[in-house]
């Protein structure tokens, strides 16, 4: 009982500036979010208590600067334990390609501590953080809902208002998707190996057969036509072709090219030559 009273007292006297600074900085960055990825092993909408005493990646927040370059924040939580180990919430900014799992232990000035109760909820275009007695709500203006990229679709059609992307971030050295970049990919078991950011391509999207996955395909930021020389073969697919053998063979029936070009398999991908 006495311990609970002490914790409550700490929460009441913790300077509001610590919360205010955390929210002010993260609100400006995360309002420009293009994508938020959650840790599937950590439950949402409920107080996070396990695995106690460990650092866990909670969210990956991918956001844009005013030049539409990509940056990433890792929201990391040190889960409190019964052995008088206080919790800590911190945000670490990393290069877009750096996995959050690799920076769990890094120090940062953007922290809130001590934390005894923490939960989050991602609801449409809003992110809700509950930190002890405080609740923070973030508007996510650029996050895509129920994204269904179409072949040759354009990135501007996926935002809240087509063609408009909002950013309050004035940073440099971000990452920007370019023509011929892979913006989505899966392996042979249909497991996602490149998270979907195709709505951020500078132009159109082109799909390509690059695995045995029958339902999902690699996608490029590519304003070109399939079936032309040196580019991915157009997709006929398993169902339409009725073919059940190895897709990666010369003349594969899974794809087709414009005549007189032929389908070849190079580095596991169907290409026209």
C-alpha positions in Angstrom: 0.0 0.0 0.0 2.8 2.4 0.9 4.6 1.6 -2.3 1.6 2.4 -4.4 1.2 5.8 -2.6 4.9 6.6 -3.3 4.4 5.8 -7.0 1.3 7.9 -7.2 3.2 10.8 -5.6 6.0 10.5 -8.1 3.5 10.6 -11.0 1.9 13.7 -9.6 5.1 15.6 -9.0 6.9 14.6 -12.3 7.4 17.9 -14.1 4.8 18.5 -16.7 7.6 19.9 -18.9 9.0 16.4 -19.4 5.7 15.3 -20.9 5.2 18.6 -22.8 8.6 18.4 -24.4 8.1 14.7 -25.4 4.7 15.4 -26.9 5.6 18.7 -28.6 8.6 17.1 -30.4 6.9 13.8 -31.4 3.7 15.5 -32.4 5.3 17.6 -35.1 7.3 14.6 -36.5 4.5 12.0 -36.3 1.9 14.1 -37.8 3.9 13.7 -41.0 3.8 9.9 -40.7 3.6 7.9 -43.9 3.4 4.5 -42.1 3.4 3.2 -38.6 4.5 -0.4 -38.0 3.6 -2.3 -34.8 5.4 -5.0 -32.9 3.1 -8.0 -33.4 4.4 -9.6 -30.2 3.3 -6.6 -28.1 -0.5 -6.2 -27.5 -2.2 -2.9 -28.0 -5.0 -1.2 -26.0 -3.8 -2.8 -22.8 -1.0 -2.1 -20.2 2.3 -3.7 -21.4 3.7 -5.8 -18.6 5.7 -8.6 -20.3 8.5 -9.4 -20.7 9.2 -7.4 -17.6 12.6 -5.6 -17.2 13.4 -5.8 -20.9 13.6 -3.2 -23.7 11.0 -3.7 -26.4 10.4 -2.1 -29.7 6.8 -0.9 -29.7 6.4 1.1 -32.9 8.3 2.1 -36.0 7.1 5.5 -37.2 8.1 6.4 -40.7 7.6 10.0 -41.5 8.3 12.5 -44.2 10.1 15.8 -44.2 9.1 18.8 -46.3 11.0 17.5 -49.2 9.1 14.2 -49.0 12.2 12.3 -47.8 11.7 9.4 -45.3 12.9 9.3 -41.7 12.2 6.8 -39.0 11.6 7.0 -35.2 11.8 3.9 -33.0 9.4 4.0 -30.0 11.1 1.8 -27.3 9.7 0.8 -23.9 11.7 -0.5 -21.0 9.0 -2.6 -19.3 9.0 -2.1 -15.5 9.4 -5.2 -13.3 8.5 -6.2 -9.7 12.2 -5.9 -8.8 11.9 -2.1 -8.4 13.0 -1.6 -12.0 11.3 1.5 -13.3 9.9 1.7 -16.8 11.2 4.1 -19.4 9.8 5.3 -22.8 12.2 6.6 -25.4 12.3 7.7 -29.0 15.4 7.0 -31.1 15.7 8.5 -34.6 17.5 6.2 -37.1 18.3 6.0 -40.8 15.3 4.7 -42.7 17.1 1.3 -43.4 18.3 0.7 -39.8 16.1 -1.8 -37.9 14.7 -0.7 -34.6 15.8 -4.0 -33.0 19.4 -2.9 -33.4 19.1 0.3 -31.3 17.1 -0.8 -28.3 19.9 0.0 -25.8 21.0 3.4 -27.3 20.7 6.5 -25.2 18.6 9.5 -26.3 17.4 12.8 -24.8 13.9 12.2 -26.0 12.6 10.1 -23.0 9.9 9.9 -20.3 10.8 8.3 -17.0 9.9 6.8 -14.7 7.0 5.0 -16.4 4.9 2.5 -14.5 2.0 1.9 -16.9 2.1 2.3 -20.7 -0.3 1.3 -23.5 -0.9 2.4 -27.1 -3.7 2.2 -29.6 -3.5 2.7 -33.4 -6.9 3.6 -34.7 -7.3 4.7 -38.3 -5.5 8.0 -38.6 -4.9 8.4 -34.9 -2.2 7.2 -32.5 -3.1 7.1 -28.8 -0.4 6.8 -26.1 -1.3 6.3 -22.4 1.7 7.1 -20.2 0.7 6.6 -16.5 -1.9 9.3 -15.8 -1.3 11.2 -19.1 -2.9 10.5 -22.5 -1.5 11.8 -25.8 -3.4 11.8 -29.1 -1.6 12.1 -32.5 -3.2 12.9 -35.8 -1.7 11.0 -38.6 -2.5 13.0 -41.7 -0.5 10.9 -44.3 -1.1 7.4 -43.2 -2.8 5.3 -45.9 -5.9 3.3 -44.9 -6.9 0.0 -46.5 -4.3 0.5 -49.2 -4.9 -1.4 -52.4 -2.3 -0.4 -55.0 -3.4 -1.1 -58.5 -1.1 -1.9 -61.4 0.1 1.4 -62.9 -1.6 3.2 -60.0 -0.3 6.6 -58.9 0.9 7.5 -55.3 -1.2 10.6 -55.1 -4.5 8.7 -55.0 -3.8 7.1 -51.6 -3.7 10.2 -49.3 -6.6 11.8 -47.3 -6.7 14.4 -50.0 -5.3 13.0 -53.3 -2.0 14.6 -54.2 -1.5 16.3 -50.8 1.1 15.2 -48.2 1.5 17.1 -45.0 4.8 17.7 -43.2 5.9 19.9 -40.3 9.4 18.5 -40.4 12.4 20.5 -41.6 15.2 17.9 -41.8 17.8 16.7 -44.2 19.5 13.5 -45.2 16.3 11.5 -45.4 15.6 8.6 -47.8 13.5 9.1 -50.9 12.0 6.4 -53.1 13.3 6.6 -56.6 12.5 5.1 -60.0 13.4 1.4 -60.0 13.4 1.1 -56.2 11.6 -2.0 -54.8 8.7 -0.6 -52.7 7.2 -4.0 -51.7 8.4 -7.6 -51.8 7.6 -11.1 -50.5 9.5 -14.3 -50.2 8.6 -17.8 -51.5 6.3 -18.3 -48.5 4.5 -15.0 -49.1 6.2 -13.5 -46.0 6.7 -9.7 -46.4 10.4 -8.9 -46.7 10.0 -5.3 -47.9 7.2 -3.4 -46.2 4.8 -1.7 -48.5 5.7 2.0 -49.2 4.5 2.0 -52.8 2.2 4.9 -52.2 5.3 7.0 -51.8 6.7 6.2 -55.2 7.4 9.3 -57.3 5.4 7.9 -60.2 3.7 4.7 -61.1 4.0 1.1 -59.8 5.0 -2.0 -61.7 4.6 -5.6 -60.4 7.0 -8.4 -61.1 7.1 -12.2 -60.4 10.2 -12.7 -58.2 9.1 -15.6 -55.9 6.9 -18.7 -55.8 4.2 -16.7 -53.8 1.1 -17.2 -56.0 -0.9 -14.2 -54.7 1.5 -11.3 -54.0 4.3 -9.9 -56.2 7.3 -7.7 -56.0 6.5 -4.1 -56.7 8.8 -1.4 -58.2 8.5 2.3 -58.4 8.6 2.3 -62.1 6.9 4.4 -64.7 7.3 1.9 -67.5 5.4 -0.9 -69.3 5.8 -4.5 -68.4 6.8 -6.9 -71.1 9.4 -4.6 -72.7 13.1 -5.3 -73.1 15.0 -5.5 -69.9 12.0 -5.0 -67.7 9.7 -7.4 -65.7 7.5 -9.7 -67.7 3.8 -9.0 -67.6 2.0 -11.3 -65.1 -0.3 -14.0 -66.4 -0.3 -15.7 -63.0 -0.7 -19.3 -61.7 -4.5 -19.4 -61.9 -4.8 -18.0 -65.5 -2.0 -20.1 -66.8 -2.9 -23.3 -64.9 0.8 -23.9 -64.5 1.9 -25.5 -61.2 5.6 -26.1 -61.8 8.7 -24.0 -61.1 8.1 -20.5 -62.2 11.8 -19.6 -62.7 12.4 -21.2 -66.1 13.0 -19.9 -69.6 9.7 -19.3 -71.3 7.8 -19.4 -68.0 4.0 -19.4 -68.6 3.5 -17.4 -65.5 4.6 -14.3 -67.4 4.6 -13.0 -71.0 6.4 -10.4 -73.1 5.7 -8.3 -76.1 6.7 -10.1 -79.3 9.4 -11.0 -80.3 10.8 -10.8 -76.7 10.9 -14.0 -74.6 10.5 -14.6 -70.9 13.7 -15.4 -69.0 14.4 -15.9 -65.3 17.3 -13.8 -64.0 18.2 -13.7 -60.3 14.8 -15.3 -59.5 12.8 -12.7 -61.4 10.9 -13.0 -64.7 12.4 -10.6 -67.2 11.9 -10.0 -70.9 14.9 -10.3 -73.3 
